[in-house]
C-alpha cells in the first residue's frame, strides 16, 4: 500500500512539472510573437542607441571639459 502512495506522489509530481512546462511554453510563444510584432521598432531603437553611444564623449573628452569651460570663461570675462 505504501508503494502505491509513493508511485502516486511521483506521478502527481510529474503532472505538476508538465503543467509548469506547458505554462512556460505558452509564455515563450507569447514573448516570441510580441518580439516578431515589434521587431522593426526594436531594431530602430537599437540603431538609435548605437548611434547615441557613438556620439557620446569619450572619457578623455569629458575630463578635458573643465579646462575648456575655464578657457571660455576667461574669454568672456575679458570681453
C-alpha positions in Angstrom: 0.0 0.0 0.0 2.8 2.4 0.8 4.3 1.7 -2.6 1.1 2.9 -4.3 1.3 6.2 -2.4 4.9 6.7 -3.4 4.1 6.0 -7.1 1.1 8.3 -6.9 3.2 11.1 -5.4 5.8 10.6 -8.2 3.1 10.7 -10.9 1.5 13.8 -9.3 4.9 15.5 -9.3 5.4 14.7 -13.0 1.9 16.0 -13.8 2.7 19.2 -12.0 6.1 19.6 -13.8 4.4 19.0 -17.2 1.8 21.7 -16.4 4.6 24.1 -15.4 6.4 23.4 -18.6 3.2 23.9 -20.6 2.8 27.3 -19.0 6.4 28.3 -19.7 6.0 27.2 -23.4 2.9 29.4 -23.7 4.8 32.3 -22.2 7.7 31.8 -24.6 5.3 31.7 -27.5 3.7 34.9 -26.3 7.0 36.7 -26.0 8.1 35.4 -29.4 5.0 36.8 -31.0 5.5 40.2 -29.3 9.1 40.3 -30.5 8.1 39.5 -34.0 5.3 42.1 -33.9 7.6 44.8 -32.6 10.8 43.6 -34.4 11.2 46.6 -36.6 10.7 49.0 -33.7 13.2 47.1 -31.6 15.7 47.3 -34.5 15.2 51.0 -34.9 15.7 51.6 -31.2 18.8 49.5 -31.2 20.3 51.5 -34.1 19.4 54.8 -32.4 21.0 53.6 -29.2 24.2 52.6 -31.1 24.4 56.0 -32.8 23.8 57.8 -29.5 26.7 55.8 -28.0 28.9 56.7 -30.9 28.2 60.4 -30.3 28.8 60.2 -26.6 32.1 61.9 -25.4 35.0 59.7 -24.5 36.5 59.7 -21.1 39.3 61.9 -22.2 36.9 64.4 -23.8 34.9 64.5 -20.6 38.0 65.1 -18.5 39.1 68.0 -20.7 35.7 69.6 -20.5 36.5 71.5 -17.3 39.6 73.0 -18.9 37.6 74.1 -22.0 35.0 75.8 -19.8 37.7 77.7 -17.9 39.1 78.9 -21.2 35.7 80.1 -22.3 35.1 81.9 -19.0 38.4 83.7 -19.4 37.5 84.7 -23.0 34.1 86.1 -22.0 35.5 87.8 -18.8 37.9 89.8 -21.0 35.2 91.0 -23.3 
